[in-house]
Amino acid sequence: MAAVCDAAVERACAAGVSGVLLAGVDAPGWRDAAVLQARLGDRLDVALAYGIHPEVVCELAEPGQAGGASRLDEQLTALARAARGEPLTAGEAPLPLPHAIGELGLDGREPKPAAPDRLVPQERVFRAQLALARELDLPLVLHVVRAHAPALRILQRDGVPRRGGVVHSYSGSAELAADYLRLGLHISFAGPVTYPEARRVHAAAKAVPSERLLVETDAPTQTPWGRRPAACEPAFLPDVLAALALHRGQPWAELAATTETNARRLFRISKAYQ
């Protein structure tokens, strides 16, 4: 696995990628990300986000998962300790401080069989992480799928951190993007902006102000159109930028510089933004 990772990093660097954000999913994943940060730090600027992904919340909250609520509480406790720079357990070395909290949010995709109350545990964990981000003034990395209305209600009611955050891998409408922008959030586009029939995403890409615009690959998912069926990887970021430049009518190099500056400022991943 190390060799595969190293090869992907070399391809990313060759493609002009200068930094990455490793988004959090659960406690074991935060440890893995910290190891990668230490390994890759001499080649890339690596930012860390610690969070409990809504799909993990769903898995732990499933009726067949014994002790789901207590396991979710354990995850939240561990997240708070990690974000404050404390060891997760006694005798364990603390993880590096994160640059953001996430991925957090809501995922309304229905499993089979359907679960009508699927969002209930997600909302509890979402609000708890949101409160932690406000307390520590860390930006958010938001995952919202088929649940934008309840997610916006929570964000509007509870409030976002002063430093804002990003709605990652955005695929909604321009009108919906405006609701997130009013909250002080950034919008990030991934592979879907390259899809020929993704007209709603193309319209949203035109509507986001340059100072709130970010790009990503969401690797290993959402491979850009021209790279399918390969698994997505950071080296494909220029494809996302090319599609964004086309739909916005802006030079590629200008967008690349703008989105890099925005990312480094938001996540404070350069000494200039400490």
C-alpha positions in Angstrom: 0.0 0.0 0.0 2.9 2.4 0.7 4.2 2.0 -2.7 0.8 2.6 -4.3 0.5 5.8 -2.2 3.9 7.0 -3.1 3.3 6.5 -6.8 0.0 8.5 -6.5 1.8 11.3 -4.7 4.5 11.4 -7.4 1.8 11.7 -10.1 0.0 14.4 -8.1 3.2 16.4 -7.7 4.0 16.0 -11.4 0.5 17.3 -12.2 1.1 20.5 -10.1 -0.7 19.6 -7.0 1.0 21.3 -4.0 -1.3 20.3 -1.1 -4.0 18.0 0.0 -6.7 17.8 2.7 -7.2 14.4 4.2 -10.9 14.4 5.3 -11.8 12.5 8.4 -14.3 9.6 8.6 -13.8 8.0 12.1 -11.2 7.7 14.8 -9.0 5.0 13.2 -9.0 7.1 10.0 -7.7 10.1 11.9 -4.7 8.1 13.0 -4.1 6.9 9.5 -4.2 10.4 8.2 -1.7 11.6 10.8 0.7 8.8 9.6 0.3 9.9 6.0 0.9 13.6 6.9 4.2 12.6 8.5 5.2 10.4 5.5 4.2 12.9 2.8 5.1 16.2 4.5 8.3 16.6 2.6 6.5 16.4 -0.8 3.1 18.0 -0.2 1.4 20.3 2.3 -1.0 17.9 4.1 -3.9 19.3 6.0 -5.9 17.1 8.4 -9.6 17.2 9.1 -11.1 15.1 11.9 -14.7 14.2 11.8 -17.4 11.5 12.0 -18.9 10.9 8.6 -22.7 10.7 8.4 -22.4 7.2 6.8 -20.4 6.0 9.8 -23.2 7.4 12.0 -25.7 5.4 10.0 -23.7 2.2 10.3 -23.4 2.6 14.1 -27.0 3.6 14.5 -28.4 0.6 12.6 -30.8 -1.6 14.7 -28.5 -4.6 14.3 -25.5 -2.7 15.7 -25.4 -3.3 19.5 -24.4 -0.3 21.5 -24.7 2.1 18.6 -25.5 5.2 20.6 -22.7 4.6 23.1 -20.2 3.9 20.3 -21.3 7.2 18.7 -20.7 9.0 22.0 -17.3 7.4 22.2 -16.5 8.7 18.8 -17.6 12.2 19.7 -15.5 12.1 22.9 -12.5 10.9 20.9 -13.1 13.6 18.3 -13.2 16.4 20.9 -10.0 15.1 22.5 -8.2 14.8 19.2 -9.3 18.3 18.1 -8.0 19.8 21.3 -4.6 18.1 21.0 -5.3 15.6 23.8 -4.5 11.8 23.6 -7.5 9.8 22.6 -6.8 7.2 25.3 -4.6 6.9 28.3 -0.9 6.4 27.4 -1.4 7.3 23.8 0.5 10.0 22.0 -1.8 12.9 20.9 -2.6 13.3 17.2 -1.5 16.4 15.4 -3.9 19.3 15.7 -6.5 19.3 12.8 -7.0 22.1 10.3 -10.7 21.5 10.1 -13.6 19.4 11.5 -15.1 17.0 9.0 -16.5 15.4 7.1 -19.6 16.1 9.0 -23.2 16.6 7.8 -26.2 14.7 6.6 -26.7 11.9 4.1 -30.3 11.3 3.0 -29.7 8.5 0.6 -32.1 5.7 1.6 -30.7 2.2 2.4 -32.7 -0.9 1.5 -34.9 -1.4 3.4 -35.7 2.3 3.9 -35.2 3.8 7.3 -37.6 6.8 7.8 -35.6 8.0 10.9 -32.2 7.7 9.2 -31.4 11.4 9.8 -32.2 11.5 13.5 -28.8 10.2 14.8 -27.0 12.0 12.0 -28.5 15.3 13.1 -27.4 14.7 16.7 -23.8 13.9 15.7 -23.8 16.8 13.2 -24.8 19.3 15.8 -22.3 18.0 18.3 -19.5 18.3 15.7 -20.7 21.8 14.7 -20.6 22.9 18.3 -17.0 21.6 18.6 -16.0 23.5 15.5 -17.5 26.7 16.8 -15.8 26.2 20.2 -12.3 25.7 18.6 -13.0 28.0 15.6 -12.1 25.4 13.1 -13.6 25.4 9.6 -16.1 22.8 8.5 -15.8 20.2 5.8 -19.5 19.5 5.0 -20.9 16.4 3.4 -24.5 16.9 2.5 -26.3 14.6 0.1 -30.1 14.7 -0.4 -30.6 16.5 2.8 -29.8 20.2 2.1 -33.0 21.6 3.7 -32.4 20.0 7.1 -28.7 20.7 6.9 -29.3 24.4 6.2 -31.8 24.7 9.0 -29.2 23.3 11.5 -26.5 25.6 10.2 -28.7 28.6 10.3 -30.1 27.8 13.8 -26.8 26.7 15.4 -24.4 28.9 13.5 -21.1 28.1 11.8 -17.6 28.8 13.0 -16.2 32.3 12.4 -13.8 30.8 9.9 -16.6 29.2 7.9 -15.9 26.1 6.0 -16.7 24.3 2.7 -19.5 22.3 1.2 -17.4 19.7 -0.4 -18.0 18.0 -3.8 -20.9 20.3 -4.5 -23.6 19.1 -6.9 -26.6 21.2 -6.1 -28.2 24.2 -7.9 -26.9 27.8 -8.1 -29.8 28.9 -5.9 -28.9 26.4 -3.2 -25.3 27.4 -3.4 -26.4 31.0 -2.6 -27.9 29.8 0.7 -24.6 28.3 1.8 -22.6 31.3 0.6 -24.8 33.5 2.8 -23.6 31.5 5.8 -20.0 32.4 4.9 -19.1 29.0 3.5 -17.0 28.1 0.5 -18.2 25.8 -2.4 -15.9 23.1 -3.7 -16.3 21.3 -7.1 -15.1 17.9 -7.9 -15.4 15.4 -10.8 -19.2 16.0 -11.5 -18.3 19.5 -12.9 -16.6 17.6 -15.8 -19.7 15.5 -16.6 -21.3 16.7 -19.9 -24.9 16.4 -18.7 -24.4 18.0 -15.3 -26.0 21.3 -16.2 -27.1 22.1 -12.7 -23.5 21.8 -11.5 -22.3 23.8 -14.4 -24.7 26.6 -13.5 -23.6 26.6 -9.9 -20.0 26.7 -10.9 -20.6 30.0 -12.8 -22.4 31.5 -9.8 -19.9 31.0 -7.0 -17.7 34.1 -6.4 -14.0 33.6 -7.0 -13.1 34.2 -3.4 -15.4 31.4 -2.2 -14.4 28.8 -4.8 -12.5 25.6 -4.2 -11.6 22.5 -6.2 -11.0 18.9 -5.2 -11.0 15.3 -6.5 -12.8 13.5 -3.6 -10.4 10.6 -4.5 -10.9 7.8 -4.9 -14.5 8.5 -6.0 -16.1 10.8 -8.6 -13.5 10.3 -11.3 -13.5 13.1 -13.9 -15.3 12.2 -17.1 -12.3 11.8 -19.3 -10.5 9.5 -16.8 -13.2 6.9 -16.4 -13.2 4.0 -15.5 -10.0 4.6 -13.5 -10.3 5.3 -9.7 -9.9 8.9 -8.9 -6.7 10.3 -7.5 -5.2 13.8 -6.7 -3.3 13.9 -10.1 -6.7 14.4 -11.8 -7.3 17.8 -10.2 -6.2 19.6 -13.4 -9.2 18.0 -15.2 -11.6 19.5 -12.6 -9.9 22.9 -13.1 -10.2 22.6 -16.8 -13.9 22.0 -16.7 -14.4 24.8 -14.2 -12.4 27.2 -16.4 -14.5 26.3 -19.4 -17.9 26.9 -17.6 -16.7 30.1 -15.9 -15.0 31.5 -18.9 -11.8 32.1 -16.9 -8.2 31.1 -17.7 -7.1 27.8 -16.2 -4.0 29.3 -14.5 -6.0 32.1 -12.9 -8.5 29.6 -11.4 -5.6 27.3 -10.2 -4.0 30.2 -8.4 -7.2 31.5 -6.9 -8.4 28.2 -5.6 -5.0 27.4 -4.1 -5.0 30.7 -2.3 -8.5 30.1 -1.0 -7.7 26.6 0.2 -4.5 27.7 2.0 -6.2 30.6 3.6 -9.3 28.6 4.7 -7.4 25.7 6.2 -4.2 27.6 7.2 -1.9 25.2 5.5 0.9 27.6 4.8 3.1 29.6 7.2 1.7 32.7 5.6 -1.8 32.0 7.1 -0.7 30.8 10.6 
